[in-house]
Amino acid sequence: MISANEARQLIKNNCQHFGTEQVTLYQALGRFSAEDITAPFDMPAFAQSAMDGYAIRHEDVAKNIPLYNEGEIKAGDTLLSEVDPEHCIRIFTGALIPLGVDTVVMQERVEIDGKNILVKDEDLQLGANIRPKGSQSKEGDVILKKGEALNPAACGMLASFGIDKILVYKKPTIDILVTGDELKGAQETIKEGQIYESNSFALKTALNCLQFDDIRIRKAIDLEADTDQKIADGLKADVLIITGGISVGKYDLVQAALVKNGVEQVFHKINQKPGKPLYFGKNGNTLVFGLPGNPGSVMNCFYIYVRHALAWAMGSSQSSLPNLQLKLQEDINKKNNKTFFIKGKIAGDKVEILDGQESYKMNAFAVADCLIEIPEKKQLMYKGELVNVHLI
């Protein structure tokens, strides 16, 4: 049985890309760049005003004389004529700085008398309120590195350079296989001893939140032939996520079916709670996750392992799992040497431990916004001590 850290590293080492494709920026959210993107020109492409005011020569300020206003220039205007000495021009945010001026004075710091202004800003510095050409990026600078995530701001930045398409790593196709005769659909009538199936709903909506949409859900009954066939079908996807049937009970048929279908085991079982029976393997380039059946264990394994595997397989350059360090609001005594993942809720610089931590309970997960990781070698942690917290 391996540690949680070993499991994460093994998963990362075995995640291969699913190829690349060019998409529009509207389709790029949540994807990862498959190449370094360089600036095609300086940004800003021209010196521009940082605010509404008057463009002036800084040397004219010391003269303490009225400056004649030649007119105005707004964002998008092109003015080719040079502003004369002891003159100025009304200018608006984002507008091109015309020739002959080198400073912008805020409109609140001038006195206006007809066509003239008098600067009333003793602290005005040369070049004030001007965004210099290329002050964000120079032509040829790398503006987005290979493996960086395409978030809304990154898409907006690329669009500002006239870029509307980008080469990204492909999203995987995903199959979810739910096992267990006791599981019934929401529209079915259940008998005593049966339960409504929920894992596929939790997993699919979690995947939707991460911008995955090519998802199929299958159900296998507790028969070897059906389990074998459903796994064979699921292996046609890039990622196969199985819930239940991965332990060692009489009706836990998944591991044998994976062997029959040529899946190579990377590891099975982690020294953690919840989710000890987690399985990870590969069939060619297909990643296979065997998750426990208990809903809490399913979502714990998804957030700590599966979602990061998907990011790594999609080209993420992130070398480790993102987390926060927050203070515990109460003591923890876990009384064994397993890594614990505890459902929590963040409150400022602290994290609260929620009631209902058992793996079959979902009421705590329904309101949790994080998982608190307690290392396997730490049995007792005290209120106020810093812990790693994974956002969910």
C-alpha positions as CSV (number, residue, x, y, z in Angstrom):
1,M,0.0,0.0,0.0
2,I,1.4,3.4,-1.0
3,S,1.2,6.8,0.5
4,A,-1.0,9.6,-0.9
5,N,2.0,11.5,-2.1
6,E,3.4,8.5,-3.9
7,A,0.0,7.9,-5.5
8,R,-0.1,11.5,-6.8
9,Q,3.4,11.3,-8.2
10,L,2.7,8.0,-10.0
11,I,-0.5,9.4,-11.5
12,K,1.4,12.5,-12.7
13,N,4.2,10.3,-14.2
14,N,1.7,8.3,-16.2
15,C,-0.5,11.1,-17.6
16,Q,0.2,11.6,-21.3
17,H,-1.3,14.2,-23.5
18,F,-4.3,13.3,-25.8
19,G,-3.0,15.4,-28.7
20,T,-3.5,19.0,-29.7
21,E,-6.0,21.0,-31.6
22,Q,-6.7,24.7,-32.5
23,V,-9.7,26.3,-30.9
24,T,-11.2,29.7,-30.7
25,L,-10.8,31.8,-27.6
26,Y,-14.5,31.2,-26.8
27,Q,-13.7,27.5,-26.7
28,A,-10.5,27.8,-24.7
29,L,-11.7,28.3,-21.2
30,G,-10.2,25.6,-18.9
31,R,-7.7,24.4,-21.6
32,F,-3.9,24.6,-21.5
33,S,-1.8,26.2,-24.2
34,A,0.2,23.7,-26.3
35,E,2.8,26.3,-27.3
36,D,4.5,29.4,-26.2
37,I,2.6,32.5,-27.4
38,T,4.7,35.5,-28.3
39,A,3.5,39.1,-28.6
40,P,3.1,40.1,-32.3
41,F,3.7,43.7,-31.4
42,D,4.4,46.0,-28.5
43,M,1.6,46.4,-25.9
44,P,0.5,49.1,-25.6
45,A,1.2,49.6,-29.3
46,F,1.5,53.3,-28.7
47,A,1.9,55.7,-25.8
48,Q,-1.5,56.3,-24.4
49,S,-3.2,58.4,-21.7
50,A,-3.9,56.6,-18.4
51,M,-6.7,59.0,-17.5
52,D,-8.9,61.9,-18.6
53,G,-7.0,65.2,-18.6
54,Y,-4.7,67.4,-20.7
55,A,-1.6,66.4,-22.6
56,I,1.1,69.0,-22.1
57,R,4.9,69.6,-22.2
58,H,6.2,69.1,-18.7
59,E,8.7,72.0,-19.2
60,D,5.8,74.4,-19.7
61,V,4.5,73.7,-16.1
62,A,7.3,75.6,-14.5
63,K,6.5,78.7,-16.5
64,N,3.1,79.0,-14.7
65,I,1.4,80.4,-17.7
66,P,-1.9,79.6,-19.4
67,L,-1.6,76.8,-22.0
68,Y,-3.8,77.1,-25.1
69,N,-6.1,74.1,-25.7
70,E,-5.8,73.0,-29.4
71,G,-8.8,70.6,-29.2
72,E,-9.3,67.1,-28.0
73,I,-8.3,63.5,-28.7
74,K,-10.3,60.5,-27.6
75,A,-9.5,56.7,-27.6
76,G,-9.4,55.6,-31.2
77,D,-8.5,58.9,-32.7
78,T,-5.3,59.4,-34.7
79,L,-3.7,62.8,-34.6
80,L,-0.7,63.4,-36.8
81,S,0.0,67.1,-36.1
82,E,2.4,68.0,-33.3
83,V,1.1,70.0,-30.3
84,D,2.9,73.4,-30.3
85,P,5.0,74.7,-27.3
86,E,2.9,76.3,-24.6
87,H,-0.1,74.6,-26.0
88,C,-2.0,71.5,-24.7
89,I,-4.7,69.1,-25.9
90,R,-7.7,67.7,-24.1
91,I,-7.2,63.9,-23.9
92,F,-9.2,60.9,-22.7
93,T,-8.2,57.6,-21.2
94,G,-6.7,55.2,-23.7
95,A,-6.1,57.9,-26.3
96,L,-2.9,58.2,-28.3
97,I,-0.3,60.6,-26.9
98,P,0.4,63.1,-29.8
99,L,3.8,64.4,-30.7
100,G,5.1,67.4,-28.9
101,V,3.7,66.4,-25.4
102,D,5.2,64.2,-22.7
103,T,2.9,64.4,-19.7
104,V,-0.8,64.2,-18.8
105,V,-2.2,66.3,-16.0
106,M,-5.5,65.1,-14.4
107,Q,-8.5,67.2,-15.4
108,E,-9.2,67.8,-11.7
109,R,-5.9,69.7,-11.4
110,V,-6.3,72.4,-13.9
111,E,-8.1,75.7,-14.0
112,I,-10.0,76.4,-17.2
113,D,-10.5,79.8,-18.7
114,G,-12.1,79.6,-22.1
115,K,-9.6,78.0,-24.5
116,N,-6.8,78.1,-21.9
117,I,-5.9,76.0,-18.9
118,L,-3.6,76.7,-16.0
119,V,-1.9,73.6,-14.4
120,K,-2.4,73.4,-10.6
121,D,-0.3,70.4,-9.7
122,E,3.0,71.2,-8.0
123,D,3.9,67.5,-7.8
124,L,3.4,66.6,-11.4
125,Q,6.2,64.5,-12.7
126,L,7.6,64.2,-16.2
127,G,5.7,61.4,-18.0
128,A,2.9,61.3,-15.4
129,N,-0.3,59.5,-16.4
130,I,1.1,58.0,-19.6
131,R,1.3,54.3,-20.4
132,P,4.5,54.0,-22.4
133,K,4.6,52.0,-25.6
134,G,5.5,48.4,-24.8
135,S,5.2,48.8,-21.1
136,Q,3.2,45.6,-20.8
137,S,4.9,43.5,-23.4
138,K,7.5,44.0,-26.1
139,E,7.2,42.4,-29.6
140,G,8.5,38.9,-29.3
141,D,8.0,38.5,-25.5
142,V,6.4,35.3,-24.4
143,I,2.9,36.4,-23.2
144,L,1.6,32.9,-22.4
145,K,3.8,29.9,-21.7
146,K,3.2,26.4,-22.9
147,G,1.1,24.6,-20.3
148,E,-0.5,27.7,-18.8
149,A,-4.2,27.6,-18.2
150,L,-6.6,29.6,-20.4
151,N,-8.6,31.6,-17.9
152,P,-10.9,34.5,-18.8
153,A,-8.2,37.1,-18.3
154,A,-5.7,35.1,-20.4
155,C,-8.3,34.9,-23.2
156,G,-8.9,38.6,-23.0
157,M,-5.2,39.3,-23.1
158,L,-4.7,37.2,-26.2
159,A,-7.7,38.9,-27.9
160,S,-6.1,42.3,-27.2
161,F,-3.2,41.2,-29.6
162,G,-5.7,40.3,-32.3
163,I,-5.3,36.6,-31.6
164,D,-8.6,34.7,-31.8
165,K,-7.4,31.1,-32.0
166,I,-4.9,29.1,-30.0
167,L,-3.3,25.7,-30.1
168,V,-4.3,23.7,-26.9
169,Y,-4.1,20.2,-25.6
170,K,-7.2,18.2,-26.4
171,K,-9.8,17.4,-23.8
172,P,-10.2,13.7,-23.0
173,T,-13.4,11.8,-23.7
174,I,-14.6,10.3,-20.4
175,D,-16.6,7.3,-19.5
176,I,-18.2,6.8,-16.0
177,L,-19.0,3.2,-15.1
178,V,-21.2,2.6,-12.1
179,T,-21.4,-0.9,-10.6
180,G,-23.7,-2.6,-8.2
181,D,-27.1,-4.3,-8.4
182,E,-28.3,-2.3,-5.4
183,L,-28.2,0.9,-7.3
184,K,-31.4,2.2,-9.0
185,G,-32.3,5.2,-11.1
186,A,-34.2,8.2,-9.9
187,Q,-37.4,7.2,-11.7
188,E,-37.3,3.6,-10.4
189,T,-39.2,2.3,-7.4
190,I,-36.7,1.0,-4.8
191,K,-37.2,-1.9,-2.4
192,E,-35.7,-2.4,1.0
193,G,-32.0,-3.0,0.6
194,Q,-31.7,-0.9,-2.6
195,I,-30.5,2.7,-2.9
196,Y,-30.7,5.4,-5.5
197,E,-27.5,5.8,-7.6
198,S,-25.8,9.2,-7.0
199,N,-22.1,8.8,-7.9
200,S,-22.6,9.4,-11.6
201,F,-24.5,12.6,-10.9
202,A,-21.8,13.9,-8.6
203,L,-19.0,13.0,-10.9
204,K,-20.6,14.3,-14.1
205,T,-21.5,17.6,-12.6
206,A,-18.0,17.9,-11.1
207,L,-16.6,17.3,-14.6
208,N,-19.0,19.8,-16.1
209,C,-17.7,22.4,-13.7
210,L,-14.2,21.8,-15.0
211,Q,-15.5,22.3,-18.6
212,F,-15.6,18.6,-19.6
213,D,-18.6,17.8,-21.7
214,D,-17.8,14.6,-23.7
215,I,-19.0,12.2,-21.0
216,R,-20.8,8.9,-21.2
217,I,-22.4,7.1,-18.2
218,R,-22.7,3.3,-18.1
219,K,-24.1,0.8,-15.6
220,A,-22.8,-2.7,-14.9
221,I,-24.7,-5.3,-13.0
222,D,-23.0,-7.8,-10.7
223,L,-22.2,-10.4,-13.4
224,E,-18.7,-11.1,-14.7
225,A,-19.8,-11.0,-18.4
226,D,-21.5,-7.7,-18.0
227,T,-18.7,-6.1,-16.0
228,D,-16.2,-7.3,-18.6
229,Q,-18.1,-5.9,-21.5
230,K,-18.9,-2.6,-19.9
231,I,-15.2,-2.1,-19.0
232,A,-14.2,-3.1,-22.6
233,D,-16.7,-0.4,-23.9
234,G,-15.4,2.1,-21.4
235,L,-11.8,1.6,-22.5
236,K,-12.6,3.2,-25.8
237,A,-12.6,6.5,-24.0
238,D,-9.5,8.5,-23.0
239,V,-10.4,8.2,-19.3
240,L,-12.5,5.5,-17.6
241,I,-13.8,6.2,-14.1
242,I,-15.3,3.3,-12.3
243,T,-17.2,3.5,-9.0
244,G,-17.6,0.5,-6.8
245,G,-16.6,-3.2,-7.2
246,I,-12.9,-2.5,-6.7
247,S,-12.5,-4.1,-3.2
248,V,-12.1,-7.8,-2.5
249,G,-15.7,-8.9,-1.8
250,K,-17.5,-11.7,-3.7
251,Y,-19.3,-9.2,-6.0
252,D,-16.3,-6.9,-6.4
253,L,-15.7,-7.9,-10.0
254,V,-13.9,-4.9,-11.4
255,Q,-10.2,-5.8,-10.8
256,A,-10.5,-9.2,-12.5
257,A,-12.4,-7.5,-15.4
258,L,-9.6,-4.9,-15.8
259,V,-7.0,-7.7,-16.0
260,K,-9.0,-9.5,-18.6
261,N,-9.3,-6.3,-20.7
262,G,-5.5,-5.7,-20.6
263,V,-5.4,-2.9,-18.1
264,E,-1.9,-2.5,-16.5
265,Q,-2.2,-1.7,-12.8
266,V,-0.1,1.2,-11.6
267,F,-1.2,1.0,-8.0
268,H,-4.2,-0.3,-6.0
269,K,-4.9,0.9,-2.4
270,I,-3.6,4.0,-0.7
271,N,-2.8,4.6,2.9
272,Q,-5.6,7.1,3.3
273,K,-9.0,7.7,4.7
274,P,-11.4,7.9,3.0
275,G,-10.8,6.1,-0.3
276,K,-8.2,3.4,0.6
277,P,-9.2,1.0,-2.2
278,L,-8.4,3.6,-5.0
279,Y,-7.1,1.9,-8.2
280,F,-5.1,3.5,-11.0
281,G,-4.1,1.8,-14.2
282,K,-3.6,2.2,-18.0
283,N,-4.7,0.6,-21.1
284,G,-2.6,2.1,-23.9
285,N,-3.2,5.8,-23.5
286,T,-6.4,5.3,-21.6
287,L,-6.3,6.3,-17.9
288,V,-8.3,4.0,-15.6
289,F,-9.5,5.0,-12.1
290,G,-11.3,2.5,-9.9
291,L,-13.0,4.5,-7.1
292,P,-14.7,3.1,-4.0
293,G,-18.4,2.9,-4.0
294,N,-19.2,5.1,-1.0
295,P,-20.2,8.6,-2.2
296,G,-17.8,10.5,0.1
297,S,-14.9,8.3,-0.9
298,V,-15.8,8.8,-4.6
299,M,-15.7,12.6,-4.4
300,N,-12.6,12.6,-2.1
301,C,-10.7,10.6,-4.7
302,F,-12.0,12.7,-7.5
303,Y,-10.9,16.0,-6.1
304,I,-7.5,14.8,-4.8
305,Y,-6.5,12.6,-7.7
306,V,-8.7,12.4,-10.8
307,R,-9.2,16.2,-11.4
308,H,-5.5,16.8,-11.2
309,A,-4.8,13.8,-13.5
310,L,-7.1,15.3,-16.1
311,A,-5.3,18.7,-15.8
312,W,-1.9,17.0,-16.2
313,A,-3.1,14.9,-19.1
314,M,-4.4,18.2,-20.8
315,G,-0.9,19.7,-20.6
316,S,-1.0,21.6,-17.3
317,S,2.5,22.8,-16.4
318,Q,1.6,22.9,-12.7
319,S,4.0,20.6,-10.9
320,S,2.1,20.1,-7.7
321,L,-1.4,20.3,-6.3
322,P,-2.6,23.8,-5.4
323,N,-3.5,24.3,-1.8
324,L,-3.8,26.9,0.9
325,Q,-2.3,26.9,4.4
326,L,-4.9,27.7,7.0
327,K,-5.2,27.4,10.7
328,L,-7.3,24.7,12.3
329,Q,-10.2,25.8,14.4
330,E,-10.0,22.8,16.6
331,D,-7.7,19.9,17.6
332,I,-7.5,16.8,15.5
333,N,-6.6,13.4,16.8
334,K,-6.8,10.8,14.0
335,K,-5.2,8.0,16.1
336,N,-3.5,6.2,13.1
337,N,-0.8,6.6,10.5
338,K,-3.1,7.2,7.5
339,T,-3.4,10.4,5.5
340,F,-6.8,11.9,6.3
341,F,-8.8,14.1,4.0
342,I,-11.4,15.9,6.1
343,K,-14.3,18.0,4.7
344,G,-14.1,21.6,5.8
345,K,-15.3,25.1,5.4
346,I,-13.0,28.1,5.2
347,A,-13.5,31.1,7.5
348,G,-11.0,33.8,6.9
349,D,-7.5,32.4,7.7
350,K,-9.0,29.4,9.5
351,V,-10.7,26.2,8.5
352,E,-13.6,24.6,10.2
353,I,-14.0,20.8,10.4
354,L,-17.6,19.8,9.4
355,D,-19.7,17.2,11.1
356,G,-20.5,14.0,9.2
357,Q,-17.0,12.8,8.0
358,E,-18.0,9.2,7.4
359,S,-17.5,8.1,3.8
360,Y,-21.1,7.1,3.2
361,K,-22.4,10.6,4.3
362,M,-22.7,13.4,1.8
363,N,-24.4,16.1,3.9
364,A,-21.0,17.5,4.9
365,F,-19.6,17.3,1.3
366,A,-22.7,19.2,0.1
367,V,-21.6,22.3,2.0
368,A,-17.9,21.9,2.2
369,D,-15.6,24.2,0.2
370,C,-12.3,22.4,0.9
371,L,-10.6,19.2,1.9
372,I,-8.2,19.4,4.9
373,E,-5.2,17.1,4.4
374,I,-3.7,15.6,7.6
375,P,-0.3,13.8,6.7
376,E,-0.1,10.2,7.6
377,K,2.7,10.7,10.1
378,K,0.8,13.4,12.0
379,Q,-1.6,11.9,14.5
380,L,-2.3,14.9,16.6
381,M,-2.7,18.5,15.4
382,Y,-3.7,21.4,17.5
383,K,-6.1,24.3,17.2
384,G,-4.2,27.2,15.4
385,E,-1.8,24.9,13.7
386,L,-1.3,25.3,9.9
387,V,-2.7,22.6,7.6
388,N,-2.8,22.1,3.8
389,V,-6.3,22.8,2.5
390,H,-7.4,21.8,-1.0
391,L,-10.2,23.9,-2.6
392,I,-13.1,22.0,-4.1
